[in-house]
């Protein structure tokens, strides 16, 4: 074999020097242990780091499988050659496995090293724009521009590997439960599913557009109508949404599932087994809520937690305080109650001895949020503080009894617009949980949010709108649509929530054309619009559709939670940035005039300004 070191300036790699995994002695960089001492090996990988001690040159060689320390003595001709090769260059070394004088217990291969007898340079690395070894504090934009380097970093590399393992296990769990994997179309019709579509112009049909699917919603329902029973797919979804820490713009993946002749309980059983197993197997020993997961009605979630995505690791509970402020003696809040505003209370165990500055800070937070301030009662050893001075002894007894306040506790009160107070109380709950370090650690607390309102009122126009999925079955069916106030109708719709993150959404589907027409009619869509937008699906329902239901946990969010990553982009191979740009591939970008001509498109000059 040609063992000559290739000069850095050379681009050519002799055929004889190309590494082959079938070559005798070839091993991965994470494979050798003390039992292999004395063996001849061939290792290929990237130079992770180098250390020149004068008489010895140490090279940590890294591949996908791990790191092995390699060593060259200064008396060797290879010493100067290795010294001149930059970190992150790709090499192959031949050598002998020997025991290390100083064991590195932080490395799986820390008992041994490879005494190098030959080196082949395959690719010399330029000076790095971001660091691969150690901590890197480069701006995210730079990391995304050089994502291929960022992916070499141990943390990000392992994040992606875990993602692969999670997807593999999801497939196994769904197969074990009798589900089959099907692939649904990527090019489809535009559909009002709650987010903006990505549109694809049609060359063969001028002036018309495909849309990338926001989800496989209609297709998976059509599969049920087609006689398939249990469907799943690791499905790509495309939504032109603004980015958030827990939402990647552009595209994401979900474990999409649907089943025929299924109730809400049937879906829950499948998802609890699947997602429960995922969190138990990949949660690194963290506590996981066991099935059946707690079910919380939407109305109760908004009252008790101030959110339909409650973090159950936070023990604080919000309570309705409206009835308490009925001639309580504290005029400000009595007036709010009389004016029909909402009032909420949060009991803080053990906070009775907190200084006034603690409560003043909460008061300031309320004012910043536009809620005029907050009030409190603190039951300290020196007596009751805050607005307790306005209450009689009987009222104080009522306070303790109504809210469960004990000596040494405190309770904070807040009031405001009925439609807004719940969410604000939720923010206060979160703030208190974080500042007082009340959030349960090393735990995955999972629940179902159920009984969502089917419709909601448009705040600007007062119009009736779907609150979530328009394909959900309304509770009570046609009778509810005909006889109930639309805003009182509930849907067979549900979300799976873990640690305050919406992990999955699903519903029992509306499979009856007459109910679907009526449901859309109440939301302002006439029959022609429904036929135009959902013609394929509603026409299929006319030829015998089974009751069906489904759900779709987000894969990106699942992995994000398992790894406790604050930013979802760190669990995605090649994510877009906060402006929905791919900095590595320079997308989106302009296209040629000929491409536009082929698609019968013209770009207005003001759009480029």
Residue pairs with C-beta under 8 A, 6 or more apart in sequence:
1 16
1 17
2 14
2 16
2 17
2 120
3 94
3 118
3 119
3 120
4 17
4 120
5 78
5 81
5 119
5 120
5 121
6 12
6 13
6 14
6 17
6 120
6 121
6 122
8 84
8 85
8 121
8 124
13 122
17 92
17 120
17 122
18 122
19 26
19 42
19 44
19 92
19 120
19 122
20 26
23 42
24 42
25 39
25 40
25 41
25 42
25 94
26 41
26 42
26 43
26 44
27 41
27 42
27 43
28 43
28 63
28 64
28 65
28 66
29 43
29 45
29 61
29 62
29 63
29 65
29 66
29 67
29 68
29 109
30 63
30 65
30 66
30 67
30 68
30 108
30 109
31 65
31 66
31 109
32 39
32 41
32 68
32 97
32 109
32 112
32 114
33 108
33 109
33 111
33 112
34 99
34 111
34 112
36 97
36 112
37 97
37 98
37 99
37 112
38 96
38 97
38 98
39 96
39 97
40 94
40 95
40 96
40 97
41 94
41 95
41 96
41 97
41 114
42 92
42 93
42 94
43 61
43 63
43 68
43 70
43 92
43 93
43 95
43 114
44 63
44 90
44 91
44 92
44 93
44 122
45 61
45 62
45 63
45 90
45 91
46 61
46 62
46 63
46 88
46 89
46 90
46 132
46 152
47 59
47 60
47 61
47 62
47 85
47 86
47 87
47 88
47 89
47 90
47 91
47 125
48 59
48 60
48 61
48 62
48 67
48 87
48 132
48 133
49 59
49 60
49 87
49 133
50 57
50 58
50 59
50 60
50 82
50 83
50 87
51 57
51 58
52 58
52 83
54 74
55 73
55 74
56 71
56 72
56 73
56 74
57 71
57 72
57 74
57 79
57 82
57 83
58 69
58 70
58 71
58 113
59 69
59 70
59 71
59 72
59 82
59 93
59 116
60 67
60 68
60 69
60 70
61 67
61 68
61 69
61 70
61 91
61 93
61 114
62 152
64 157
66 107
66 108
66 109
67 107
67 109
68 109
68 112
68 113
68 114
69 100
69 104
69 107
69 109
69 112
69 113
69 114
70 93
70 95
70 113
70 114
70 115
70 116
71 113
71 114
71 115
71 116
72 78
72 79
72 82
72 115
72 116
73 79
76 116
78 116
78 117
78 118
78 119
81 119
81 121
82 116
82 119
85 91
85 121
85 124
86 124
86 125
86 126
86 127
87 125
87 128
87 132
87 133
88 125
88 128
88 132
88 149
88 152
89 121
89 122
89 123
89 124
89 125
90 121
90 122
90 123
90 125
91 119
91 120
91 121
91 122
92 119
92 120
92 122
93 114
93 116
93 118
93 119
93 120
94 116
94 117
94 118
94 119
95 114
95 115
95 116
95 117
95 118
96 114
96 115
96 117
97 112
97 113
97 114
98 112
98 113
98 114
98 115
99 111
99 112
100 110
100 111
100 112
100 113
103 110
103 111
104 110
128 149
129 138
129 142
129 145
129 146
129 149
130 136
130 138
130 142
130 143
130 146
130 149
130 150
131 138
132 149
132 152
132 153
136 143
136 150
136 153
140 569
140 577
141 577
141 583
143 150
144 150
144 569
144 575
144 577
144 582
144 583
144 584
145 583
145 584
146 584
147 573
147 574
147 583
147 584
148 584
150 156
151 157
151 160
151 573
155 570
156 570
159 559
159 563
159 565
159 570
159 571
160 571
160 573
162 282
162 559
162 562
162 563
162 571
163 555
163 559
163 571
165 282
166 278
166 282
166 555
166 558
166 559
166 562
167 234
167 555
169 277
169 278
169 281
169 282
170 234
170 255
170 274
170 278
170 555
171 181
171 234
173 273
173 274
173 277
173 278
174 181
174 232
174 255
174 257
174 274
175 181
177 230
177 270
177 273
177 274
178 229
178 230
179 230
179 231
179 232
179 257
179 259
179 270
180 228
180 230
180 231
180 232
181 231
181 232
181 233
181 234
182 223
182 228
182 231
182 232
182 233
183 233
184 213
184 216
184 219
184 220
184 223
184 233
184 235
185 213
185 219
186 212
186 213
186 236
187 200
187 210
187 211
187 212
188 210
188 211
188 212
188 213
188 218
188 219
189 210
189 211
189 533
189 536
190 197
190 199
190 209
190 211
191 197
191 211
191 214
191 217
191 218
191 533
191 534
192 470
192 533
193 214
193 215
193 217
193 469
193 470
194 214
194 468
194 469
195 214
195 239
195 240
195 241
196 239
196 240
196 241
197 211
197 212
197 214
197 238
197 239
197 240
198 211
198 212
198 238
198 239
198 240
198 250
199 209
199 210
199 211
200 209
200 210
200 211
200 212
201 208
201 209
201 210
201 599
201 600
201 601
202 208
202 209
202 210
202 599
203 598
203 599
203 600
206 600
207 600
212 238
213 219
213 237
213 238
214 237
214 238
214 239
215 235
215 237
215 254
215 256
215 552
216 233
216 235
216 237
216 256
217 469
217 471
218 471
218 534
218 536
218 537
220 231
220 233
220 256
220 257
220 258
220 550
221 258
221 471
221 509
221 511
221 537
221 548
222 536
222 537
222 540
223 231
223 258
224 231
224 258
224 259
224 260
224 509
224 545
224 546
224 548
225 511
225 540
225 541
225 543
225 544
225 545
225 546
228 260
229 259
229 260
229 261
230 257
230 258
230 259
230 260
231 256
231 257
231 258
231 259
231 550
232 255
232 256
232 257
232 258
233 255
233 256
233 257
234 253
234 254
234 255
234 256
234 555
235 253
235 254
235 255
235 256
235 552
236 251
236 252
236 253
237 251
237 252
237 253
237 254
238 250
238 251
239 250
239 251
239 252
240 249
240 250
240 580
241 247
241 249
242 249
243 249
243 576
243 577
243 578
243 580
245 566
245 567
245 568
246 501
246 557
246 560
246 568
247 568
248 556
248 568
248 569
248 572
248 575
248 576
249 576
249 578
249 580
250 576
250 580
252 554
252 555
252 556
253 554
253 555
253 556
254 504
254 552
254 553
254 554
254 555
255 274
255 552
255 553
255 555
256 550
256 552
257 267
257 270
257 271
257 550
257 551
257 552
258 548
258 549
258 550
259 266
259 267
259 270
259 548
259 549
259 550
260 546
260 547
260 548
261 546
261 547
261 548
262 508
262 547
262 548
262 549
262 550
263 508
263 547
263 549
264 450
264 492
264 494
264 508
264 549
266 549
267 494
267 506
267 508
267 549
267 550
267 551
268 292
268 293
268 448
268 494
269 291
270 551
271 496
271 504
271 506
271 551
271 553
272 291
272 292
272 293
273 291
274 553
275 446
275 496
275 503
275 504
275 553
275 558
276 288
276 289
276 290
276 291
276 293
276 446
278 558
278 562
279 286
279 288
279 444
279 446
279 498
279 561
279 562
280 288
282 562
283 444
283 562
285 442
286 442
286 443
286 444
287 440
287 442
287 443
287 444
288 443
288 444
288 446
289 444
289 445
289 446
289 447
293 446
293 447
293 448
293 496
294 312
294 446
294 447
294 448
295 447
295 448
295 450
296 304
296 310
296 447
296 448
296 449
296 450
297 449
297 450
297 451
298 308
298 449
298 450
298 451
298 452
298 453
299 451
301 307
301 308
301 310
301 449
302 308
302 422
302 423
302 426
303 318
303 319
303 320
303 422
304 310
304 317
304 318
304 319
305 311
305 317
305 318
305 426
305 429
306 318
306 344
306 422
306 423
306 424
306 425
306 426
306 427
306 428
306 429
307 423
307 426
307 500
308 449
308 452
308 495
308 497
308 502
309 449
309 495
309 497
309 500
309 501
309 502
310 447
310 449
310 497
310 500
311 430
311 433
311 439
311 445
311 499
311 500
312 445
312 447
312 499
313 433
313 439
313 440
313 441
313 443
313 445
313 499
313 500
314 429
314 430
314 433
314 438
314 439
314 440
315 349
315 433
315 438
315 440
316 346
316 347
316 348
316 429
316 432
316 433
316 438
317 346
317 347
318 344
318 345
318 346
318 422
318 425
318 426
318 429
319 344
319 345
319 346
319 347
319 402
319 403
320 342
320 343
320 344
320 345
321 333
321 343
321 344
321 345
321 403
321 413
321 415
322 337
322 342
322 343
323 402
324 343
324 345
324 398
324 399
324 402
324 403
325 333
325 334
325 336
325 337
325 343
325 415
326 334
326 337
327 334
328 334
328 390
328 391
328 395
329 390
329 391
329 392
329 395
330 375
330 387
330 390
330 391
331 390
332 375
333 343
333 375
333 413
333 415
336 343
336 415
336 416
337 343
337 415
340 418
341 415
341 416
341 417
341 418
341 421
342 415
342 416
342 417
342 418
342 421
342 422
343 413
343 414
343 415
343 421
344 413
344 414
344 415
344 421
344 422
344 425
345 403
345 411
345 412
345 413
346 411
346 412
346 425
346 428
346 429
346 432
347 403
347 404
347 405
347 409
347 410
347 411
348 354
348 409
348 410
348 411
348 412
348 432
348 436
349 406
349 408
349 409
350 408
350 409
351 358
351 378
351 409
351 410
351 436
352 378
352 379
352 380
352 381
352 407
352 408
352 409
352 410
353 378
353 380
353 381
353 408
354 378
354 410
356 385
359 374
359 376
359 378
359 386
359 410
359 412
362 374
362 376
362 412
362 428
362 431
362 432
363 373
363 374
365 374
365 428
365 431
366 372
366 373
366 374
366 414
366 424
366 428
367 373
369 424
369 427
370 416
371 414
371 415
371 416
371 421
371 424
372 415
372 416
374 412
374 413
374 414
374 428
375 386
375 387
375 412
375 413
375 414
376 385
376 386
376 387
376 410
376 411
376 412
376 413
377 384
377 385
377 386
377 387
377 388
377 391
377 399
377 405
377 410
377 411
377 413
378 384
378 385
378 386
378 388
378 410
379 405
379 406
379 407
379 408
379 409
379 410
380 408
381 408
384 396
386 410
387 413
388 396
391 399
399 405
399 411
400 406
403 411
405 411
412 428
412 432
414 421
414 424
414 425
414 428
415 421
416 424
419 459
430 500
432 438
433 439
443 499
444 498
444 499
444 561
445 498
445 499
446 496
446 497
446 498
446 503
447 496
447 497
448 494
448 495
448 496
448 497
449 494
449 495
449 497
450 493
450 494
451 475
451 490
451 491
452 467
452 468
452 490
452 491
452 493
452 494
452 495
453 467
453 487
453 488
453 489
453 490
453 491
454 466
454 467
454 472
454 474
454 475
454 486
454 489
454 490
454 491
454 493
454 519
455 464
455 465
455 466
455 467
455 486
455 487
455 489
455 522
455 523
456 465
456 466
456 467
456 487
457 463
457 464
457 465
457 487
458 464
458 465
463 524
464 486
464 487
464 522
464 523
464 524
465 523
465 524
466 523
467 491
468 491
468 493
468 505
468 507
469 491
469 493
469 505
469 507
470 519
470 520
470 523
471 507
471 509
471 510
471 516
472 491
472 492
472 493
472 507
472 508
472 509
472 510
473 491
473 492
473 507
473 508
473 509
473 510
473 511
473 515
474 480
474 481
474 489
474 490
474 491
474 492
474 510
474 515
474 519
475 489
475 490
475 491
475 492
476 484
476 489
476 490
477 512
477 515
478 512
478 514
478 515
478 518
480 489
481 489
481 515
481 518
481 519
481 522
482 518
486 522
491 507
492 507
492 508
492 549
493 505
493 506
493 507
493 508
494 505
494 506
494 507
494 551
495 502
495 503
495 504
495 505
495 506
496 502
496 503
496 504
496 505
496 506
496 551
496 553
497 503
498 561
499 561
501 557
501 560
501 561
502 554
502 557
503 553
503 554
503 557
503 558
503 561
504 551
504 552
504 553
504 554
505 551
505 552
506 549
506 550
506 551
506 552
507 549
507 550
508 547
508 548
508 549
509 547
509 548
509 549
509 550
510 516
510 519
511 541
511 545
511 546
511 547
511 548
512 541
512 545
513 538
513 541
513 542
516 530
516 534
516 538
516 541
517 527
517 530
517 538
520 529
520 530
521 527
525 533
530 538
531 538
556 568
556 571
556 572
557 568
559 565
559 571
560 568
560 570
560 571
563 570
563 571
565 571
568 575
569 575
569 576
569 577
574 582
574 584
574 585
576 582
577 583
580 588
581 587
581 588
582 588
596 602
596 603
